[in-house]
Amino acid sequence: MLRKLINLIKATMENSEIKIKIANSTTKSFKVTSDLRQKDALFPILFDLVLEKVVKDMNISDGITLGLSKIDFPANVDDIAIIGDNIEIVKIHCKKLMDAANKFGLRINDKKRNI
């Protein structure tokens, strides 16, 4: 199943051509040369898959318990909350997150990072 999903995504992303229609005029076909962007339909799905792997690789069991569920790192698309008992633990988790994310080519935006 996973292999089929990967092949489907590759087929969607590789060798894609598009046309743009404005009013009654349509451009000639041209090849898409950009990578996946945040506004692409596949972005949230693929990002969540990678983020799940990143968090698992961090191997951290801290977090909060809500009802019967334990939440280590609450996340929404590309926003993630790092929770710890004190600032030092949060800093350690931040470092682990950055290291794990770098393995997958993800980078933490310093301008958006707040502690």
Backbone as JSON Lines, residues from 0, in Angstrom:
{"i":0,"aa":"M","n":[0.82,-1.2,0.0],"ca":[0.0,0.0,0.0],"c":[0.86,1.26,0.0]}
{"i":1,"aa":"L","n":[1.88,1.28,0.85],"ca":[2.76,2.44,0.92],"c":[3.47,2.67,-0.41]}
{"i":2,"aa":"R","n":[3.95,1.62,-1.02],"ca":[4.64,1.73,-2.31],"c":[3.7,2.32,-3.36]}
{"i":3,"aa":"K","n":[2.44,1.91,-3.36],"ca":[1.46,2.45,-4.32],"c":[1.26,3.94,-4.09]}
{"i":4,"aa":"L","n":[1.19,4.35,-2.82],"ca":[1.02,5.76,-2.5],"c":[2.23,6.57,-2.97]}
{"i":5,"aa":"I","n":[3.41,6.05,-2.72],"ca":[4.64,6.74,-3.15],"c":[4.66,6.88,-4.66]}
{"i":6,"aa":"N","n":[4.32,5.8,-5.37],"ca":[4.31,5.85,-6.84],"c":[3.27,6.83,-7.36]}
{"i":7,"aa":"L","n":[2.11,6.89,-6.71],"ca":[1.07,7.84,-7.11],"c":[1.54,9.28,-6.92]}
{"i":8,"aa":"I","n":[2.18,9.55,-5.81],"ca":[2.69,10.9,-5.54],"c":[3.77,11.27,-6.55]}
{"i":9,"aa":"K","n":[4.68,10.33,-6.83],"ca":[5.73,10.59,-7.83],"c":[5.12,10.89,-9.19]}
{"i":10,"aa":"A","n":[4.12,10.1,-9.58],"ca":[3.47,10.32,-10.88],"c":[2.81,11.69,-10.94]}
{"i":11,"aa":"T","n":[2.28,12.14,-9.82],"ca":[1.64,13.44,-9.76],"c":[2.66,14.57,-9.83]}
{"i":12,"aa":"M","n":[3.81,14.37,-9.21],"ca":[4.8,15.45,-9.09],"c":[5.79,15.5,-10.25]}
{"i":13,"aa":"E","n":[6.14,14.36,-10.83],"ca":[7.17,14.32,-11.87],"c":[6.55,14.52,-13.24]}
{"i":14,"aa":"N","n":[7.26,15.27,-14.08],"ca":[6.87,15.48,-15.48],"c":[5.46,16.03,-15.63]}
{"i":15,"aa":"S","n":[5.05,16.87,-14.7],"ca":[3.72,17.48,-14.79],"c":[3.75,18.68,-15.71]}
{"i":16,"aa":"E","n":[2.69,18.82,-16.5],"ca":[2.53,19.97,-17.37],"c":[1.18,20.61,-17.06]}
{"i":17,"aa":"I","n":[1.14,21.94,-17.2],"ca":[-0.11,22.65,-16.95],"c":[-0.37,23.67,-18.04]}
{"i":18,"aa":"K","n":[-1.6,24.12,-18.1],"ca":[-2.02,25.23,-18.95],"c":[-2.74,26.21,-18.04]}
{"i":19,"aa":"I","n":[-2.67,27.48,-18.39],"ca":[-3.38,28.5,-17.62],"c":[-4.44,29.12,-18.52]}
{"i":20,"aa":"K","n":[-5.65,29.19,-17.99],"ca":[-6.76,29.76,-18.75],"c":[-7.19,31.06,-18.08]}
{"i":21,"aa":"I","n":[-7.2,32.13,-18.88],"ca":[-7.66,33.43,-18.41],"c":[-8.73,33.9,-19.39]}
{"i":22,"aa":"A","n":[-9.92,34.1,-18.87],"ca":[-11.08,34.43,-19.71],"c":[-11.24,33.34,-20.77]}
{"i":23,"aa":"N","n":[-11.14,33.69,-22.04],"ca":[-11.3,32.7,-23.12],"c":[-9.98,32.3,-23.75]}
{"i":24,"aa":"S","n":[-8.89,32.69,-23.15],"ca":[-7.57,32.41,-23.71],"c":[-6.82,31.39,-22.84]}
{"i":25,"aa":"T","n":[-6.2,30.4,-23.48],"ca":[-5.45,29.36,-22.77],"c":[-4.01,29.35,-23.26]}
{"i":26,"aa":"T","n":[-3.07,29.27,-22.33],"ca":[-1.65,29.23,-22.7],"c":[-1.3,27.87,-23.28]}
{"i":27,"aa":"K","n":[-0.12,27.78,-23.88],"ca":[0.41,26.49,-24.29],"c":[0.81,25.72,-23.04]}
{"i":28,"aa":"S","n":[0.9,24.42,-23.15],"ca":[1.35,23.59,-22.01],"c":[2.78,23.95,-21.66]}
{"i":29,"aa":"F","n":[3.08,23.94,-20.37],"ca":[4.46,24.09,-19.94],"c":[4.7,23.22,-18.72]}
{"i":30,"aa":"K","n":[5.96,22.84,-18.56],"ca":[6.35,21.91,-17.51],"c":[6.41,22.61,-16.15]}
{"i":31,"aa":"V","n":[5.95,21.92,-15.12],"ca":[6.05,22.43,-13.76],"c":[7.45,22.12,-13.26]}
{"i":32,"aa":"T","n":[8.17,23.16,-12.84],"ca":[9.56,22.95,-12.41],"c":[9.77,23.22,-10.93]}
{"i":33,"aa":"S","n":[8.74,23.62,-10.22],"ca":[8.91,23.92,-8.79],"c":[8.64,22.69,-7.94]}
{"i":34,"aa":"D","n":[9.16,22.71,-6.74],"ca":[8.92,21.64,-5.78],"c":[7.57,21.86,-5.1]}
{"i":35,"aa":"L","n":[7.25,20.97,-4.19],"ca":[6.01,21.07,-3.42],"c":[6.01,22.34,-2.59]}
{"i":36,"aa":"R","n":[4.91,23.07,-2.62],"ca":[4.76,24.3,-1.85],"c":[3.68,24.12,-0.79]}
{"i":37,"aa":"Q","n":[3.68,24.99,0.21],"ca":[2.71,24.88,1.31],"c":[1.27,24.94,0.83]}
{"i":38,"aa":"K","n":[1.0,25.64,-0.24],"ca":[-0.39,25.77,-0.71],"c":[-0.82,24.62,-1.6]}
{"i":39,"aa":"D","n":[0.09,23.71,-1.95],"ca":[-0.27,22.55,-2.76],"c":[-1.19,21.63,-1.97]}
{"i":40,"aa":"A","n":[-2.1,20.97,-2.67],"ca":[-3.08,20.1,-2.01],"c":[-2.43,18.95,-1.25]}
{"i":41,"aa":"L","n":[-1.31,18.43,-1.75],"ca":[-0.64,17.3,-1.1],"c":[0.19,17.71,0.12]}
{"i":42,"aa":"F","n":[0.48,19.0,0.25],"ca":[1.4,19.44,1.3],"c":[1.01,18.99,2.7]}
{"i":43,"aa":"P","n":[-0.23,19.24,3.15],"ca":[-0.56,18.86,4.54],"c":[-0.41,17.36,4.79]}
{"i":44,"aa":"I","n":[-0.79,16.56,3.81],"ca":[-0.71,15.1,3.98],"c":[0.74,14.65,4.07]}
{"i":45,"aa":"L","n":[1.55,15.1,3.12],"ca":[2.96,14.69,3.11],"c":[3.7,15.25,4.32]}
{"i":46,"aa":"F","n":[3.41,16.5,4.68],"ca":[4.08,17.1,5.83],"c":[3.75,16.34,7.1]}
{"i":47,"aa":"D","n":[2.47,15.97,7.28],"ca":[2.08,15.21,8.48],"c":[2.79,13.87,8.54]}
{"i":48,"aa":"L","n":[2.95,13.2,7.4],"ca":[3.66,11.92,7.37],"c":[5.11,12.08,7.81]}
{"i":49,"aa":"V","n":[5.76,13.11,7.28],"ca":[7.16,13.36,7.64],"c":[7.27,13.81,9.09]}
{"i":50,"aa":"L","n":[6.37,14.7,9.52],"ca":[6.42,15.18,10.9],"c":[6.22,14.04,11.89]}
{"i":51,"aa":"E","n":[5.34,13.11,11.58],"ca":[5.13,11.95,12.45],"c":[6.43,11.15,12.6]}
{"i":52,"aa":"K","n":[7.14,10.96,11.5],"ca":[8.42,10.23,11.54],"c":[9.46,11.03,12.32]}
{"i":53,"aa":"V","n":[9.5,12.34,12.13],"ca":[10.45,13.19,12.86],"c":[10.21,13.06,14.37]}
{"i":54,"aa":"V","n":[8.96,13.16,14.81],"ca":[8.64,13.09,16.24],"c":[8.99,11.71,16.79]}
{"i":55,"aa":"K","n":[8.72,10.65,16.03],"ca":[9.08,9.29,16.49],"c":[10.59,9.16,16.64]}
{"i":56,"aa":"D","n":[11.35,9.73,15.7],"ca":[12.81,9.66,15.76],"c":[13.38,10.43,16.94]}
{"i":57,"aa":"M","n":[12.63,11.41,17.45],"ca":[13.1,12.18,18.61],"c":[13.09,11.31,19.86]}
{"i":58,"aa":"N","n":[12.24,10.3,19.9],"ca":[12.17,9.34,21.01],"c":[11.98,10.05,22.36]}
{"i":59,"aa":"I","n":[10.95,10.87,22.42],"ca":[10.64,11.62,23.64],"c":[9.26,11.18,24.12]}
{"i":60,"aa":"S","n":[9.15,10.93,25.42],"ca":[7.86,10.46,25.95],"c":[7.19,11.5,26.86]}
{"i":61,"aa":"D","n":[7.74,12.71,26.94],"ca":[7.1,13.77,27.72],"c":[5.85,14.22,26.97]}
{"i":62,"aa":"G","n":[5.03,14.97,27.6],"ca":[3.84,15.49,26.93],"c":[2.73,15.73,27.93]}
{"i":63,"aa":"I","n":[1.53,15.85,27.41],"ca":[0.37,16.07,28.27],"c":[-0.64,14.95,28.02]}
{"i":64,"aa":"T","n":[-1.45,14.67,29.04],"ca":[-2.49,13.66,28.91],"c":[-3.84,14.36,28.88]}
{"i":65,"aa":"L","n":[-4.6,14.07,27.83],"ca":[-5.96,14.59,27.69],"c":[-6.89,13.4,27.64]}
{"i":66,"aa":"G","n":[-7.64,13.19,28.71],"ca":[-8.49,12.0,28.78],"c":[-7.63,10.76,28.8]}
{"i":67,"aa":"L","n":[-7.84,9.89,27.84],"ca":[-7.05,8.66,27.74],"c":[-5.9,8.78,26.74]}
{"i":68,"aa":"S","n":[-5.76,9.94,26.11],"ca":[-4.74,10.12,25.08],"c":[-3.56,10.93,25.61]}
{"i":69,"aa":"K","n":[-2.37,10.51,25.22],"ca":[-1.16,11.27,25.55],"c":[-0.7,11.99,24.3]}
{"i":70,"aa":"I","n":[-0.46,13.28,24.43],"ca":[-0.02,14.09,23.31],"c":[1.38,14.58,23.6]}
{"i":71,"aa":"D","n":[2.34,14.12,22.79],"ca":[3.73,14.53,22.99],"c":[3.99,15.91,22.39]}
{"i":72,"aa":"F","n":[3.58,16.09,21.15],"ca":[3.82,17.34,20.44],"c":[2.57,17.73,19.66]}
{"i":73,"aa":"P","n":[1.69,18.56,20.26],"ca":[0.52,18.99,19.5],"c":[0.97,19.75,18.25]}
{"i":74,"aa":"A","n":[0.42,19.38,17.1],"ca":[0.83,20.01,15.84],"c":[-0.38,20.22,14.95]}
{"i":75,"aa":"N","n":[-0.31,21.28,14.17],"ca":[-1.33,21.57,13.17],"c":[-0.61,21.99,11.9]}
{"i":76,"aa":"V","n":[-0.65,21.16,10.9],"ca":[0.04,21.35,9.63],"c":[1.51,21.64,9.92]}
{"i":77,"aa":"D","n":[1.97,22.88,9.79],"ca":[3.4,23.15,10.01],"c":[3.66,23.93,11.3]}
{"i":78,"aa":"D","n":[2.7,23.94,12.21],"ca":[2.9,24.54,13.53],"c":[2.97,23.42,14.56]}
{"i":79,"aa":"I","n":[3.95,23.52,15.46],"ca":[4.12,22.47,16.47],"c":[4.39,23.12,17.82]}
{"i":80,"aa":"A","n":[3.81,22.56,18.86],"ca":[4.04,23.05,20.23],"c":[4.92,22.04,20.95]}
{"i":81,"aa":"I","n":[5.96,22.54,21.59],"ca":[6.86,21.68,22.36],"c":[6.58,21.94,23.83]}
{"i":82,"aa":"I","n":[6.26,20.88,24.55],"ca":[5.83,20.99,25.94],"c":[6.87,20.36,26.85]}
{"i":83,"aa":"G","n":[7.15,21.02,27.97],"ca":[8.08,20.46,28.95],"c":[7.8,21.03,30.33]}
{"i":84,"aa":"D","n":[8.32,20.36,31.35],"ca":[8.11,20.81,32.73],"c":[8.84,22.1,33.05]}
{"i":85,"aa":"N","n":[9.92,22.38,32.32],"ca":[10.67,23.62,32.54],"c":[11.35,24.04,31.24]}
{"i":86,"aa":"I","n":[11.92,25.23,31.24],"ca":[12.5,25.8,30.03],"c":[13.67,24.96,29.5]}
{"i":87,"aa":"E","n":[14.44,24.36,30.39],"ca":[15.58,23.54,29.95],"c":[15.11,22.32,29.16]}
{"i":88,"aa":"I","n":[14.04,21.68,29.63],"ca":[13.5,20.52,28.91],"c":[12.98,20.95,27.54]}
{"i":89,"aa":"V","n":[12.3,22.1,27.49],"ca":[11.79,22.6,26.21],"c":[12.95,22.87,25.25]}
{"i":90,"aa":"K","n":[14.04,23.45,25.75],"ca":[15.21,23.71,24.9],"c":[15.82,22.42,24.38]}
{"i":91,"aa":"I","n":[15.9,21.4,25.23],"ca":[16.43,20.1,24.81],"c":[15.53,19.51,23.72]}
{"i":92,"aa":"H","n":[14.22,19.59,23.92],"ca":[13.28,19.08,22.92],"c":[13.4,19.86,21.6]}
{"i":93,"aa":"C","n":[13.6,21.17,21.69],"ca":[13.78,21.99,20.48],"c":[15.0,21.53,19.7]}
{"i":94,"aa":"K","n":[16.09,21.28,20.4],"ca":[17.32,20.81,19.75],"c":[17.09,19.46,19.09]}
{"i":95,"aa":"K","n":[16.41,18.55,19.79],"ca":[16.12,17.23,19.22],"c":[15.23,17.35,17.99]}
{"i":96,"aa":"L","n":[14.25,18.26,18.06],"ca":[13.36,18.48,16.92],"c":[14.14,18.98,15.71]}
{"i":97,"aa":"M","n":[15.01,19.96,15.93],"ca":[15.79,20.51,14.82],"c":[16.7,19.46,14.21]}
{"i":98,"aa":"D","n":[17.35,18.65,15.05],"ca":[18.23,17.6,14.55],"c":[17.46,16.55,13.75]}
{"i":99,"aa":"A","n":[16.31,16.12,14.29],"ca":[15.51,15.11,13.6],"c":[14.93,15.67,12.3]}
{"i":100,"aa":"A","n":[14.48,16.92,12.32],"ca":[13.9,17.54,11.12],"c":[14.95,17.7,10.02]}
{"i":101,"aa":"N","n":[16.17,18.05,10.4],"ca":[17.24,18.21,9.41],"c":[17.51,16.94,8.62]}
{"i":102,"aa":"K","n":[17.33,15.79,9.25],"ca":[17.54,14.51,8.56],"c":[16.6,14.34,7.36]}
{"i":103,"aa":"F","n":[15.46,15.03,7.41],"ca":[14.46,14.92,6.35],"c":[14.4,16.17,5.47]}
{"i":104,"aa":"G","n":[15.38,17.05,5.65],"ca":[15.42,18.26,4.84],"c":[14.47,19.35,5.31]}
{"i":105,"aa":"L","n":[13.92,19.21,6.51],"ca":[13.05,20.24,7.06],"c":[13.88,21.21,7.89]}
{"i":106,"aa":"R","n":[13.5,22.47,7.84],"ca":[14.21,23.47,8.62],"c":[13.21,24.25,9.48]}
{"i":107,"aa":"I","n":[13.64,24.58,10.68],"ca":[12.82,25.37,11.59],"c":[13.09,26.84,11.29]}
{"i":108,"aa":"N","n":[12.04,27.61,11.06],"ca":[12.17,29.02,10.76],"c":[12.44,29.78,12.06]}
{"i":109,"aa":"D","n":[13.66,30.31,12.2],"ca":[14.04,31.03,13.42],"c":[13.14,32.25,13.68]}
{"i":110,"aa":"K","n":[12.63,32.87,12.63],"ca":[11.79,34.05,12.8],"c":[10.43,33.69,13.39]}
{"i":111,"aa":"K","n":[10.0,32.45,13.21],"ca":[8.69,32.02,13.72],"c":[8.8,31.24,15.01]}
{"i":112,"aa":"R","n":[10.02,30.97,15.45],"ca":[10.22,30.15,16.65],"c":[10.12,31.03,17.9]}
{"i":113,"aa":"N","n":[9.32,30.6,18.85],"ca":[9.15,31.34,20.12],"c":[9.27,30.38,21.28]}
{"i":114,"aa":"I","n":[9.98,30.82,22.33],"ca":[10.07,30.03,23.57],"c":[9.55,30.9,24.69]}
